[in-house]
């Protein structure tokens, strides 16, 4: 399985984890955040439990999180 | 466009084989449903699961009606540690893709088997369940089914596993000295389209040596032909209903060749309660576990008893019980078990089941397992032991109300201007006769349910 971070803005990356069940969206998000340092991350998930969990988990870790439901998936923005 | 690759390293081996399910009750956010193939587990592995329960699941554990062991209160931050432990044990979990809104990411669920496979006859159907589990678990070709797929095997001469509620129930028979299976197809008693359905006889004989290719072909047909239009239409029962048996049979035969026709096969009743003699002269004993509720201490104790009185193996049953096999002296085993379990013999204790609605969040107080306890108290008060009770927290019907003799399906009801937890009562189901239960009284409060049930069993 290949996991890729896509640069979508000056200091913003996108991580598409659609199709992954809990807890992998969270685990992949963790790996991505380590990789991009201070940049902003936008995670795309279609797994409702992950959409519930990601804001809780990463806010607890001191990140700012914004979640938006789009067409059949959630776009979750995470930054410091 | 610039891309950065993320190395998954060791994590990769868990993908497609492990997941956490969503809880929303009792303060639990995630459950871990460990597949125990054919329900067969050694004492060593039971102790390892007890350790996991203590370390990660507040010491709680329950047996599901598909012979899994389920833990709750799993912290998703610890998931990789837990998956590593399970990987070492050779266990996988259900892929709980039910969270997805679309018709996708379905997997083959724990394959159920007669708990006495190979013990009361030498027809070992569990070997097929285990071989197929090995094949399907994490197999990239089979982890994006339109929806989940449930398989069950029996070979004891009867239906001890509720074959008819499975997408594919393999009924073991002997035909002219040859062993094989009559498949029942398209069962599923959840609410999805076209509604609760019991499996239909496919009218063929699948000899043992063709079981693997047959089951694989059926799951492929589900994968390739069941509707991906919407989740509600994606269960195999919907395809079976729209194609009909003849078309399904001919599509299977296009894939694997001709199958022998067989008519007039009906399911026989079977249960493995209490104790009995095995073909090797040793005995089995089934310990009733109401609602399948155990804890780490009891798992350890069961493991110790399996070592002391048998050969270190137990079988989990689709009735959420524990069957000890290869027991030398049943009475001694029972005397020892009484140190930790209050053993109550009777059909109602052995055959009643209830789902984990307290954890999934589908019910408020009184939850499914709690209602089961209350109903059993009613039975005890009235001196009735020969009834089978099924309790489900919602219309997805994990507690099998749709085949219940007495079934209780949760719903919210309005009482004195307040919305409270209530239940509908269903009666008259019989899974062996492939007969669904019917609603008897609906929209009752728990107090009304108890009252009505007491009247019903007092008749």
Interface residues (C-beta under 8 A of the other chain):
Chain A: X1 X2 X3 X4 X5 X6 X7 X13 X19 X20 X21 X22 X23 X24 X26 X27 X28 X31 X32 X35 X36 X46 X47 X48 X49 X50 X52 X53 X57 X72
Chain B: X1 X2 X3 X4 X5 X6 X8 X11 X12 X15 X19 X20 X21 X22 X29 X30 X76 X77 X79 X80 X95 X96 X97 X99 X100 X101 X102 X104 X105 X144
